[in-house]
């Protein structure tokens, strides 16, 4: 398996622009998580899905952030409009609830810079 | 805050020495996990300890859990330069993980 795939790996955009981050979870995993990592706030859980349904979006900072999971193999995190304080590394992770393992598998992250 | 608090924030040791990192938390947990993050990379799962376990080993890693004190420790024995990374504890309660602030470990060759 290729692991969790994220694209793009780096994104530089200007304030006010729309940004879309993409994630392909590991096949067969039924949970998908979006995290944001900054020096100031550490690793924050933004939202997570179970079987493509959003379960908890309490970590989404503002209405400018939205996430979708149209099918089991694809999810997007959208920021519209983007602001400089959104600059961070965004990680996607997935896990399976089958069996006894509960570890999460992380993608390589998308480094977002908003100018 | 539900997240784990890690101690120390940074640790510098000589290759071959042992490294100990601690995690304290406030909420009840199903299990506690430890992850490693190399610079510029995603997190990698290291080890999981369930709430009814007190100690667990995996290779050079030893994890302890004291639920009465709400604390856990990660010991890396015979450290190597390749162990240089940030280490995070993560509290697992109902499928989502809440990560601590991390310990930055530097192993000097």
Contacts between the chains, C-beta under 8 A, distances in Angstrom:
chain1	res1	chain2	res2	distance
A	4	B	42	7.6
A	31	B	95	6.1
A	33	B	96	7.0
A	33	B	97	7.7
A	35	B	99	7.9
A	42	B	3	7.7
A	42	B	99	6.6
A	42	B	100	7.7
A	42	B	101	5.0
A	42	B	102	6.8
A	43	B	43	7.8
A	43	B	88	6.9
A	43	B	99	4.2
A	43	B	102	7.7
A	45	B	96	5.9
A	45	B	97	7.1
A	45	B	98	6.9
A	45	B	99	7.9
A	48	B	95	7.4
A	48	B	96	5.7
A	50	B	95	7.3
A	55	B	95	7.8
A	56	B	96	6.5
A	91	B	42	5.8
A	91	B	43	7.3
A	93	B	42	7.8
A	93	B	43	7.7
A	95	B	95	7.8
A	97	B	95	7.4
A	101	B	48	7.9
A	102	B	30	7.8
A	102	B	31	6.6
A	102	B	33	7.7
A	102	B	48	6.7
A	102	B	92	6.1
A	102	B	95	7.7
A	103	B	33	6.5
A	103	B	45	3.9
A	103	B	48	6.3
A	104	B	43	7.8
A	104	B	45	6.8
A	104	B	97	6.1
A	105	B	45	7.3
A	106	B	35	8.0
A	106	B	42	3.6
A	106	B	43	4.5
A	106	B	44	7.2
A	107	B	42	5.5
A	108	B	41	6.4
A	108	B	42	5.1
A	109	B	41	7.5
A	109	B	42	5.5
